[in-house]
Amino acid sequence: MMAGEERVTTGRELLVLLYHEIRILARQRLSGERPNHTLNTTALVNELYLRVAHSGRQFHSQGEFAAVASKIMRHILVDHARAHNRHKRGGSEEALQLSTLKFDICEGYTVGVEELDEALTALARIDERQARVVEMRFFGGLSVQEIAGELGVSSKTVNRDWATARSWLKATLRS
């Protein structure tokens, strides 16, 4: 590759290259799920693979791929929780329990994946970048530096967005 040329990579190539890291991330995301959760690490990674590989999208960096993979993983988990809850509502008289994810945005506060998705969607209406920072940190496991590079802002800005978004989510999810 010549100097100044940009390397364009398919999602399929990046998934193969980053498979181990993606499995670790998927395992972390599923670790807070209920014990009888029907989506396991392999299924989550496979679903991510199918959605990325069939999109035909090309990526200019691993950061760009990680940002997109974060969003897709969020949607897979939300879709799965919604399907589970729809099934539960179909005749079961026991109280609905949302699929839960443990996340460190609210220090020890456990929140349903659908509730988190709704809060992030509301946050995106207020500040899209803050919502993307949360999504990339939580669902994608990206570092502050990686997020800064992907969003084209400084690490200080990402830290400020992260702190503000955490405060907003904490207040919103507890109310």
N, C-alpha and C positions, 0 to 999 in steps of 0.2 A: 504494500500500500504506500502511495506517495505521501509526502508531508502535506498536511492540510486536507487530505481526503478523509471523508467521514465513513466509518464502517457502519453499514446497515445490516442488521441481523434480524432474522425472523424470530417470532415468539417461540416456535418449536425448537430452534437452535439454542436459544437462551434457557428454555426449560430444561433441556438436556444438560447444558453447562452448569446450571444452578440447582439441579435436582435435589442434591443433599440439603442445601440451605432451605429450599422450599418445603421439603419434608419436615425439617426441624420447626419451621415457622407454622406449618399446618398442625403439627403435634401440639405446639404451644397454644394455638388458637382453640384447639379442641379439648385441652386439658381441663378447662373449667366447665365443660358441658356435663349434662346429667349422665349418670352411669349407664343408662340404657340407650344412649344416643346411637342412632343408626348410621350416622355419617362418621367414618373413621378417617385416619390420616391418609391412607392410600386412596380412598374414594374422593376426598377433598382435593388431593393433588391431581388425580385423574380428571376430575371435573374441570379443574383449572386448566389442565393441559388441553382438554377438548375445546374449551371456550377460546383459549389463546391460539391454539394451532389452527382451528377452523376459521378464525377471524382473518387470517392472511396478513395481519398487521405486521409492519416492520418497525424495528426499534433502533434508535441511534445510540442508545447507551443502556447499561444495566440499570441505571437509575430510572430511566423512562419506563423500562420493562417492569421494575419493581413497583412503581407508582400505579401502573395499569393492573398488575397482578394483585395489588392491595385492594383495589376497587372491586375486581372480579371476585376475590376471596370473600370480601364483605357481602357481595350480592349472593354468592353461593350459600353462605351461612344464613342469611336472612331468608332466602327462598326456602331453604330446608326447614327452618324454624316455622315459617308460615304454613308450609305443607303439613308439618307435624301437628301444628295447632288446629288446622282445618280438620284433619283426621280426628283429632281428639274431640272437637266440637260435634262431630257427627254421631251423637248417641250416648256419649259418655256423660254421666251425671256428676263425676268428680270435678273438683275445682280445677280450672285451667292453671297450669304452671308453665310459664314461658321458659323456653330453653334459655339457660343462663350462661353468660360468659363472665369470667372474673377479669377485671382489668384495673390497672393501677391509676387510672385517671382520677378516681375518687377514693383513693386509699382504703381498701378493704370493702368497698361497696360493690355488691354483686348486682348486675343489671341484666335484664332480658335482651337478647340479641335484637329483637324487634324494637324494643324501647330505645336501645342504643342507636339503631338505624334511624328511627324517627327523630331523635335528638340531633344526630349528625346532619340529617336533611334540613332540619330547622336552622341549625348553625350555618349551613351552606347558604341559606337565604340571607343571613346577616353578613357572613364573611366567608366566602368560598375558600379562600386560602387557608384560613384556620381549620376548616373542615377537612381539607386535603392533608394538612399537617397531621391531624389526629388520625386520619385514615392510613396515611403512610407509616406513622409511628406504630399504631396499634395493630392494624391488619398486615402491614408489610414489613414491620420490624426494621425500617430504615433508620439510620442514625441521623442526627441533626445535620451533619455535613452533607450526607447524601440527599436529604430533603432540600437543603439550601441549594445544592447544585441543580436538582431537578426543577425547582421553582424559580431559579434565577434570582435568589435573594441571599442576604447574608445569614450566617449562623445565628447572629444576634436577633434578627427578625424572626427566624424559626423558633428560637427559644421564647421570644416574647409572644408569638402566636400560640405556641404550645401552652404556656402558662395561662394566657387569657382564655383559650379554648377549654382548658381543664377547669378553670373557675366557673366558666359559663355552664359547662356540662354538669359539674357538681351541683350548682344551684338548680339547674333545670331538672336533672334526674331525681333530686331529692324532694322537689316540690310536688 
